[in-house]
Amino acid sequence: MKKLSVIALVAVGLLAASCNKEKSAETTATATEQKVAESKGEVLPVDVATSVVNWKAFHKGGMAPRWGTLNVKSGDLSIEGGQLTAGNFVIDMNSIKVDPASVTEKDKKPSELEAHLKNPDFFDTAKNPTSDFKITSVTDLKDAPKDAVAGANKTVSGNLTLSGKTVNVTFPAKVDVTENTASVNAKFTVNRADWGIKFGTSEADPAEWMISKDIEIAVDVKAKK
């Protein structure tokens, strides 16, 4: 398998939810790293057995999408006055999986794509074995955009660290809090270039030109006492 072929077919390996072949979802707002929200009230540990990050990436024009999952390694959500106020979770980058259903070519194997995503051409998981998200603010959401997760009721901002670089992202989310549990469910699209994730040596390199910069991410994080 030629290196260029693998690069072009894998897309980005991170982290999401749906792909419109005509046009991807609107890219989420980003900013420089912000101050992390202070943990107050009751702190609930993230249930790593039921929490997951889904990812989807594709070629320009939405062609040949690839999708899969990443495991949540640890984390917690802070609840005060019945509201989510802070939290964080850590993603195990070595857990990246490519869904076999997204690999339709006879000469491609999900395991080969997973291995390539872990090497220095992509996320270099030996050097960066984890990524993380740390909440910086949570506010009420009045009007959810059409591509938001169903039931979105909050706007969540947080510092997302990928490949050693931290960028603040803001997106609509469905936040549920009960007496014993809390959950954050969201889907949003990021531009990989914001984290310096680039394939090939320049914009003119076919490996870079053929791959969309959009990465769709779906977060499903649950915490409980």
N, C-alpha and C positions, 0 to 999 in steps of 0.2 A: 504493500500500500504506500503510495507516494505521500510524502509529508504534506504537500499542498492539498491533495485530495482530502486528507484527514482534517486539516485545518478548515477547509471550506465546508466540509460536511458537519463538523461538530458544532459550529457556531460558537457560542460562549459558555457554556455550562453553568450558568447560574439562574440560579434561582430564577415558572409561574403560571399563570392561570390560563389565558386564552389567546389565540392568535387569529387576527383578521388578515387574510391573505391580500386584501386590498390595501389596508393601512393599519399599522399597529396602534395600540392605545396611546393616548397622549402621555408624554414623558412627565414623570413626577417632578415637582419643584425641588431644587437642590440649593445648598448654601455651604459656606464654610463650617467647620466643626463648631458646635455650640456647647454651652455649659450643660452638663447632664443634670436632669431633675433629681432633687434630693429625695432619698427614700424615706417616706413617712408612713405612719400608721402601721397596718398589718402587712407583713411581707409573706407572700405565698410562693413556695418553690414551684418552678415550672415542672410539669409532668412530661418528662422526656419521652415516655412511652407513647403518648398520644399527640405530641406536638411535632410539626413537620414544616419544612420550607419546600415549596414546589418551584421549579424554574422552567422557563421555556425560552428558546432562542432560535433564530432562523436566518436564512439567507435574505438578501435584498429582495423586496417584493413579497416576502412571506413564504418563499419556497423552501422545501426540505426542512421543515421545523424539527427540532429535537427537544425533548422534554424529559424531566425526571424529578428526583427528590434529593434533599439533603437532610440529615438528622440534626435535631437540636440536642446539644450536648449538656447544657445546663442553663440556669437563669432563674429569675424571680420577678414577680409583679407586686407592686406596692399599692395597697388599697387604703384610702382614708375617707371617711364619711360616705362610704358606698361608691366612691369614684376611683378610677385608676389614676394614680398620680405620678408613678415612676415605674421603671422596670428595665430589664435587659435580658438578652438571651445570647448564647454562644452557639455557633454553627460548626459542626465537624466537617471540614472540607474534604477529608479523606473518605467520608461516607457517601460522596456524590454517586448517584445512580442515574443511568440513562435508561428510560423506559424502552424495552424491546419493541413495543408497538410503534415507536417513532423511527425505528431503523428499518426501512423497507427495502433497501438495496441488498442484493444477495451477497455482495462481497464485503459488506460491513458487519461488524459485530459490536454490540453494546459494550462488552468488556474492553475492547480495544479503544473505544472512544473515552470510556471512563479513565483508563490508564493515561491516555494522552492529556486529558484535562488536568490530571494531577502533576504532570511534569512541568519543567521550567518554561515550556512554550506557552503555558497558560497560567494556572494558579500556583504552581510550584509549592505543592502542599508540604513538601519536606521542610521548606523555609517558612511557609505560612499555613500551618495545619488547621487554624481556626479563623473564622470571621465572626463579627459580633454586631449587635444592634443595641444601642443604649438610648432610651427615651429621654428627650429634652423637654417636651411639653405635650399636654393632652388638652384639647379644647372641644367645646360642643360644635357639632356640624349641623348647619341649618339646611343646606341644599346639597345633596350628594350628587356628584357628576354621574353621567349615565354609565360610565365604565367602572364605577366603584363596586365593591363587593356588596351583595344584597344585604340590606339592613344597616348600612353604614350610618353611624350616629356620632362619630368623633373624628376630629382631625388630629393625627398623631405625627409628631416630628421626632426625629432621633438621629443619632450619629451611626451611620452604617460603615463599617470597616471591611474592605475587601482588598486582598493582596497587599495588606500593610498600609493602605491609605484610607483616611477617614473623611467622609463627606456627609453633611446633614441632609436628610431627605424628609419630605412632608407628603402625607397621603391620607385619604379617607379610610376609616376602619370601623368595623363593627366591634364594639367593646361591650362585653356582658359581665356583670358583677353580681354574684349571689352571696349568701351568707358564708359559704365554704369554698367557692370557686371564683375564678376570673379567667377571661379569655380575650384574645385579640385576634381578629380575623381580618385580613386585608389583601388586596391585590393591587399592584401598581407596576409601572414600567420605568426602568432607569436606563440611562445612557452609559454604556461601559467606558466610554472615553473619559467620563468624569473621574474614574478611578485609575486612569492610565492603562486600561486593558486594551492592548492593540495587537493585532496579528500582522505579521509582515514588517518590513522595514519602513514603509511610508504609506501614505494614502493611495499612491499609485500601484502599490503591490497588489497583485490579484488576490492574495490571501486576505488582505484587509478590505479591499473593494467589494468582494463578493458577500461579505457577512454584514448583516444589519447591526447597527450599534445598540439597538434596543434589546434589553433583557427583561422579560416579564417575570415578576416575582409574586408568589402567593404565600402569605404567612398565616399559619394556623397554630397559635401558641396558647396552650392551656396551663393553668396553674391551680393548685388546690392545697388545702390544709393537709 
